[in-house]
Amino acid sequence: MTDTTSMKHQTPLTSGDFTAADEPFALFESWLNEAIKSEPNDPNAMALATVDPDGLPDVRMVLMKGFDTEGFVFYSHIASQKGRELAANPKAALLFHWKSLRRQVRIRGNVTPVTDAEADAYFATRPKQAQIGAWASKQSEALESRFAFEQAIAKVAAKYVIGEVPRPPGWSGWRITPVRIEFWHDRPFRLHDRIEFRRDAAGQKWSKTRMYP
């Protein structure tokens, strides 16, 4: 499992020949590395779409915190709305939109929790104030006032004023293992390039299809 800035694959493909790629992960790494250089904020930001018990879609922005050939990883509270929806229906869609590059990557797949060791390792890299916030927040629950949240933060901060902050038991991560990955690149007059990679299950060989824009 690698972070969002490095991943060893075949030689990265340039933007000019991306339609020649025969698998999606090296291409994604190449596009992400270009986005890191050009996007003003959070090139690892992605829209995460889930479905609630009534079948109503739900979407929000999260930060990808790692990826490899096993999938794309993000972290949050297990009891959050997204966490509850993923527990009930462990499938999701992701969308990366890099406006500076006029590119999109769409991802669909199955979702599994990360291991405790993975969650512990990532949580240890977060700034201490963010670690404290993870303890203080009851994510997706009603909050009576900002002051109440600040009081909760102060209480946790006092508890962990010295020493390391452990990972809260209700905080972890998920891995989206893709079965569909589509790369979209803007072209003049809306004559865009679209390439979709598809497989039936993880570990199988990818098929590739050029799509009409």
C-alpha positions, -999 to +999 in steps of 0.1 A: +000+000+000+015+033-011+007+069-004-009+092-029+023+106-043+042+074-053+035+040-068+058+017-087+044+003-120+055+002-156+068+034-171+041+061-166+022+071-197+021+107-208-011+125-215-006+123-253-007+085-254-031+076-226-054+058-250-026+033-256-026+021-219-033-016-214-041-014-176-055+015-156-033+018-124-001+031-141-022+055-161-040+067-129-006+072-112+006+093-142-025+115-142-024+119-104+013+130-105+005+156-131-025+168-110-002+171-079+019+196-100-011+216-114-040+215-090-041+244-065-057+223-037-061+187-028-053+168-060-063+136-041-098+149-035-125+126-049-163+124-048-176+093-030-210+080-040-229+056-018-266+045-016-288+048+015-313+020+026-340+036+005-319+034-026-313+072-027-278+081-039-255+101-016-223+118-025-196+138-008-160+148-012-133+128+006-095+126+004-078+095-011-051+085+013-035+057-006-039+035-036-023+005-052-035-024-074-058-035-046-078-003-047-083+033-035-083+040+003-100+067+024-106+071+061-135+084+083-158+076+111-175+041+109-207+055+124-209+084+099-236+084+072-211+071+046-199+044+070-234+032+077-243+031+040-211+012+031-218-013+059-253-020+045-243-019+008-205-023+003-203-009-032-193+027-042-184+050-070-155+076-070-149+106-092-116+125-095-120+158-114-088+177-121-101+210-135-066+224-142-059+194-165-095+191-178-096+154-169-118+131-150-114+095-137-145+075-128-142+044-106-168+019-095-163-012-074-167-032-042-158-019-008-140-036+021-127-022+054-089-017+058-071-037+085-067-023+120-029-022+113-035+000+082-059+023+101-035+026+130-005+034+107-024+061+088-039+077+120-004+080+135+006+103+105-023+128+111-015+161+128-023+159+165-051+184+163-068+162+136-063+132+158-080+150+186-108+161+163-115+125+153-122+117+190-143+148+196-165+146+165-197+125+164-197+127+126-230+130+109-249+135+142-268+167+151-246+194+167-263+219+189-236+246+185-201+252+174-192+260+210-203+225+220-179+211+195-151+233+207-157+222+243-155+186+232-122+193+214-108+210+245-118+181+267-100+156+244-070+178+241-067+180+279-068+142+281-040+138+255-019+169+263+011+146+268+019+115+247+004+100+216-032+101+206-045+065+199-069+058+171-106+060+182-123+026+180-150+041+157-126+055+132-111+035+103-109+033+066-123+016+034-108+003+002-127+005-031-115-023-053-125-012-089-142-033-115-147-002-138-123+027-143-129+053-170-105+080-180-120+112-196-099+139-213-113+171-226-110+178-264-122+208-284-158+210-295-168+184-269-151+156-290-136+142-258-115+111-253-129+084-231-113+050-223-130+025-200-112-004-183-135-032-171-132-065-153-157-088-136-137-092-103-104-083-086-074-101-100-089-107-134-075-092-166-087-058-177-105-053-210-104-018-226-130+000-246-129+034-263-162+052-256-181+078-276-179+112-258 
